[in-house]
Structure formats: C-alpha cells, structure tokens
Amino acid sequence: MALILITDDAAFTRRMIRKALQTDSDHVILEAANGQECLNLLESHSPDCMLLDLLMPEVDGYGVLQAMKDRQLNIPVIVLSADIQDSAREQCMALGAFAMLKKPPKGPEIREMIQKAIESV
C-alpha cells in the first residue's frame, strides 16, 4: 500500500485516476485541486508517489516541481499533460520529474508507471 497524491485542477481527471488506482490496489489517495494545495499537503504528508498536472491555477506544475527541488523533496512525480512537446518533457525532467504521461492516461498505464516510480525510491 502506497500513499499517492493526485494534483489536478479538473475534478473529473482526479476522479478518473482515483478510480483507475482503486481497481486493483489498496493505495491511500490524497487529492489537491491546484499547485498551492499540493504544496500545502506536502508540508504534512510524505507521499510515495505524485501525479501532477502542469496547467493549474495558483501554482502550476512547473512551480510545484521547482518548489520540490528547492526543498529537496525526493518524491517520484509523474507529470500528466496534454502538452507532449519535447521542450515540456525536458523541462519537467530537468526539474526532477520521474516520468511524463499524455492526458488522458489509461488506467493500466497509470498503475504501471506508479509501480515503477515507487520501486525507484
């Protein structure tokens, strides 16, 4: 069982990911609706893995990744984005992301990537 933090401003996306994760695992799931909520949760929780949207209000995904890097938080982050340009991927990886998946991700793809991320720690 792992603690997973889902950060996305779209409630539908968070619900879809939660449903995909609950089909065959007993992960504990936290949710944040924007980057600031995510950073607040990181002050009180230490998730085993994060799923992070890039385009969000208040603090975007890049800002979250930068804050995590500045705070030396070594949590594997899987970025979810419709922006699959090489420049976006390179920027995310340079900021410490574990992987990047195209939105909307498929359930098996999410579960497999989370497993790899958790095992990488």
C-alpha positions as a printed Julia matrix, in Angstrom:
121×3 Matrix{Float64}:
   0.0    0.0     0.0
   1.33   3.4    -1.0
   0.29   6.99   -0.38
  -0.43   8.65   -3.73
  -1.04  12.4    -4.19
  -3.1   13.36   -7.24
  -2.83  17.04   -8.16
  -5.06  18.28  -10.96
  -7.47  21.19  -11.2
 -10.02  19.04  -13.07
 -12.2   17.1   -10.62
 -13.12  14.69  -13.43
  -9.45  13.82  -14.0
  -8.83  13.28  -10.29
 -11.89  11.04  -10.1
 -10.8    9.05  -13.18
  -7.31   8.49  -11.76
  -8.68   7.56   -8.33
 -10.99   5.01   -9.94
  -8.13   3.57  -12.0
  -5.96   3.21   -8.9
  -8.67   1.63   -6.78
  -9.48  -1.16   -9.24
  -6.74  -3.5    -8.09
  -4.81  -1.85   -5.26
  -5.3   -0.55   -1.78
  -3.38   2.7    -2.19
  -4.26   5.61    0.07
  -5.05   8.59   -2.14
  -4.81  12.31   -1.38
  -6.09  14.94   -3.8
  -5.18  18.55   -4.46
  -7.08  20.83   -6.83
  -4.13  23.14   -7.57
  -0.42  23.52   -7.04
  -0.74  25.51   -3.82
  -2.94  22.83   -2.24
  -0.35  20.27   -3.35
   2.49  22.18   -1.69
   0.41  22.56    1.47
  -0.22  18.8     1.57
   3.49  18.14    1.09
   4.16  20.01    4.34
   2.11  17.49    6.32
   2.33  14.31    4.23
   5.09  12.39    2.53
   3.52  10.59   -0.43
   5.25   7.64   -2.05
   4.36   9.0    -5.48
   2.64  12.01   -7.06
   0.61  12.52  -10.2
   0.88  16.16  -11.25
  -0.91  18.23  -13.87
   1.09  21.04  -15.49
  -1.54  23.69  -16.19
  -3.3   24.69  -12.97
  -4.3   27.89  -11.21
  -2.31  29.49   -8.38
   0.86  27.4    -8.76
   1.33  25.38  -11.95
   3.05  22.01  -12.2
   6.38  23.58  -13.09
   6.15  25.69   -9.93
   5.4   22.6    -7.85
   8.36  20.75   -9.35
  10.64  23.76   -8.71
   9.44  24.08   -5.1
  10.01  20.36   -4.54
  13.5   20.65   -5.99
  14.24  23.69   -3.8
  13.01  21.8    -0.71
  14.95  18.67   -1.75
  11.82  16.52   -1.67
  12.64  13.21   -3.31
   9.16  12.05   -4.22
   8.75  10.45   -7.65
   6.48  12.7    -9.72
   4.59  11.53  -12.78
   3.54  14.56  -14.79
   0.23  14.34  -16.65
  -0.21  16.77  -19.5
  -1.78  17.19  -22.91
   1.4   19.13  -23.8
   3.72  16.39  -25.01
   6.24  18.64  -26.72
   9.87  17.74  -26.18
  10.52  21.1   -24.52
   7.83  20.49  -21.88
   9.13  16.97  -21.23
  12.73  18.2   -20.98
  11.77  20.99  -18.58
   9.83  18.57  -16.34
  12.66  16.06  -16.3
  15.21  18.81  -15.55
  13.05  19.8   -12.56
  13.15  16.24  -11.25
  10.05  14.55  -12.66
  10.2   10.75  -12.8
   8.1   10.45  -15.96
   5.55  12.2   -18.12
   2.31  10.7   -19.42
  -0.02  12.14  -22.02
  -3.51  13.1   -20.86
  -5.83  11.38  -20.59
  -3.78   8.43  -19.34
  -5.14   4.89  -19.45
  -5.69   3.03  -16.16
  -3.12   0.28  -16.81
  -0.57   2.89  -17.91
  -1.05   4.86  -14.67
  -0.82   1.77  -12.46
   2.31   0.51  -14.23
   4.07   3.88  -14.03
   3.18   4.33  -10.35
   4.59   0.88   -9.59
   7.84   1.77  -11.39
   8.03   5.11   -9.59
   7.52   3.55   -6.16
  10.11   0.86   -6.88
  12.63   3.53   -7.97
  12.89   5.01   -4.48
